[in-house]
């Protein structure tokens, strides 16, 4: 409600009456004058296709953040754990998704995109860790071909002690199999050499399933093929992306390897399918809109 400073219909008003806002200002000579400003009855909120493309990309990345936060909030070496690490994930992967949208709007994309208000992580070749650690040369087959990885031992190292030596000597290091499965979300399994087994314990087909303690939201199969340990989660094959993060304990703290999930998943939706589901409005005239 507008209020008069001194009363009467000819005094100066302050406040709002309907769609008009009254205030007191001064004219060019410094004398008081009544100022009236009308509020817009309809506020325009342009939602251009370019804006919606950005929101589509950010929505897709943030769904990935929501699914993978317990991993990516500390997986970038040199970046403080918590929100800074998550922000680093967003920075790196927003750029990757944006480039993929521009280069592959209709096919051959390597990131699935979220439709408007759609929840859940989509398959994508996300960068999930960064650091100076390096996977031991004995580890291979870390793509979707196997859905896991292999550790090649020898006749002389086919023991718990030999396995520890290959993975870093002390047995304190971790291997974490991570991946995204179409229609089933983010999956991970962290493996650590079983501390209950003596170093002299021979690894055999009968006990190979017990050589690691496993924590996570999936249980991979662990088998022995000759002198090669194979760890696999079959659902990653063909239907998802996967990667293997090694966590190495050093005197300065934990380090990790650089991991970008493999690009062999099922990627729905493309930009040409997802983008039209985002609401658009009129663009301003100077920016290409109609009068």
N, C-alpha and C positions, 0 to 999 in steps of 0.2 A: 504494500500500500504506500502511495506517495504521501510524504509529510511536508507541510508548509513550515518554513522557518519562523514566520511571524504571524501566521494566520491570515484568513481572508482569501478571496478568490484571485486577488491580484498579486499575492506574494509568491516567492520562488518555491518551487516544489522539488522534492527529492524522493526518489523511489520509483516504483513500477505501477503503472495502471494499464491493465490489459497487456498489449504487446509493446507498449511504450515505456521507456525508462527515462526518468527525469533526473537531471543533475544541474548543478550551478557552475557556470564557467565565466569567462571574461572575454569581452570583445577586444578588438585591436587596440583600443584606448585604455584598457584596463578596467572598464566598467563591468559590473556584474551583468550576467545575462542568463536567461533560462536555456538549458540545452536539453533537447529531446532526441532520444535515439530509439528507433523502432527495431524490435527483434524480428528476425526472420521466422516466419511461421513454419517453413519447411527447411530443414538444414540439409544441404546436399552433401553426400558422402561418396565421392567418386570411387568406384571399385573397378579399375581398369584391368585389362587382361594381364598387363605386365605386373601389376600389384598382386593379382591372384596367382600368377606363376610363382612369385616369390613366396607367397603364403603356402602354396602347395609344397614347395621345396622345404620350407621351414617346418611345416607340419609333418612331413615325412621324416626329417632328421630328428625332430623332437619325439616322435613315436619310437625311433631307434634308441634315443637317450633313455626314455622311460623303461624300455625293455632291458637295456644293457648297463644301467647305471652302476650296479654293484661291481662291474668289471672296469668300466671306462673311467670311474672316478679316481683311479690311482694307477692307470696303465701307461701314462705318458711321462717318461723320465725327464727330470728337470723342470717339471710343472707341479706345483703343489697339489696334493690330493684334495679331493672335494670338488667344489664348483670350478676352480681354475682348470682342473683336468677335464671336467665335462665341457667347459667352454672351448678347450682346445679340440676336443672331439667334434663339437659343433662347427668350429671354424674350418677344420680340415674337410669334414664331410659335406658341409653345405656347398663348398666350392666344387667337390667332386660330383654331387648330385646335379648342381646347376649346369656343369659342363656336359653331363650325360643327357640332360633334358634338351640342351641346345643341339647336341650332335645326333641324338637318337630319339626324336620325338615320337616315332611310330613303330620302330623295331630295333632289334639289336641293343636295347638298353641293358645296363648292368645294375640298375637300381629300380626296384618296384616303387611306385608312388601311391601315396594315400589319397583317396578321393576326399571330397569335402566332408569334414567331421567324422571321417572313418578312423577307427581306433585299431591299434595293433601294428607291430613292426612288420615291415616288408623285407623280403630278401634284398640284399644289396652288397656290393663290394666295398664295405665300410673299412676304413682304417680304424683298428681297435686298440692298437698299442704302438709305442714308439720308444726305442732306446738302443743302447749299445750292445746288449747281450746278443749272442749268436747261437743258433741251434747247433748242437754237436753234429759233426758230419755223419755220425752213425744213424741219425734220424732222417727219415725220408718219407715219401708218399703222403705229404700233408695236404693233399687236395681232395676234392669230392670223389675222385676215382675210387678211393678206398673208404671214404667217410671217417678217416682217422689218420693214423701215422704208424710207421714201423721203426723199430730199433734193432739194428744189426749188431749181434754179438759174435764172438768167436768161440771156439772150443775152450780157449783159456779164460774167457771172460763170461762164460755162461753161468754166472753166480750172482748173488745179491751184491757182493763186493765189486764184481766186474761191472754190474749195472750202475752202481753208484759212481764208479770211476768215470764211466762214459758220460754221466749226467752232471758231473762237476766235482767228483771226489768225495765230498762229505755226506752226500745223500740229503742235504738240506734243500736243494732246489726243487721247484715244482714245474710240472707240465700241465697246462690247462687247455683242453680241447674246447673250442667255442664255435658256435655257428647259429645260423638262422634257418629255420625250416618253414617252407611255405605252409600257411594255415596252422602252424603249430608254435610259432614264436622262437624266441632266443633260448638256446640250450648250451649248457656248459658242464664240463666235468674236470675237476682238478685232481691230478694224480701225484702221489708222493710215495717214494720207496718205503715199503712197510718196515718200520723200525723194530717190529717184533721178530723179524727174521735175521739170523746171524749172517755176517758177510760171507761165511763159508757155505751157506745154503746153495745147493745147485738148483738152477731153474729148470724145471721139467714141464712137460705137458700137463702133468697132474697138479702141480702147484702154481702154474703161471697166473692163474686167476687171482691169486692171493699176494702177488709180489708188490702190488700197489694198494695203498688206501685211496679210496675215491670219494670225493665230495662234490656235490653239485645237484642239478635237477634232472640229470640223466645218468644211466649206468652203461658205459660202453662195454663191449665184449673184449676180453684179453686172451689171446691165444699164442701158441708157440708154433712156428712153421720152421722146422729145422733149427737153426740158431738165430732166428729172427722173431722178436716179440712184435705182435701186431695188436694194436688198439684201434677199435673201430666202433662207430655208432652209425648203423646202417641207414638211419633216416636222413643223414646228411647226403647220401649218394643221390645224385640227380635232382632231388627236391629242395636242396638248400645250399647255403654257403658255409664254409668252415675254414678254420685256421688254428694254429697251435702257438700258444704263448708260453715261453719259458721264463720263469722267474728265478734269477740268479742272486744269491745272497753274497754281498761283498762287505768289506770293512766299512765302506761308505754308505751302505744300505742296499736296497733291492734294485736290480736293473731288469729290463725286459727287452725282448727283441721287437723288431718292427714287423707288424702283422697287418696285412690287408686281406680281408676274407676273400676266398676264391670266388670267381665270377661265373659259377656254373649252376646257379639256382634258377628258380621259376620267378620271373619278374613281372608281376602284374601290380600296377597298371602302367602303361606308357603315358607320356604327357598328353598325347592326343586323346586318350580315354579319360584320364583323371582330371585334366584342367577344365573341361566343359562342366564339371559338376560344381565348380566354385562359382558363387554368384558374382556377376559383374554389373556395373552401373555405367552411367554416362561419363565419358572422359571430358575434361575441359576443352573448349574450342581450340585454344592455342596448342593443345597436346594431341590434336587429331580428332576431337569430338565434334558433334554436330552443333549448329546454332540452336 
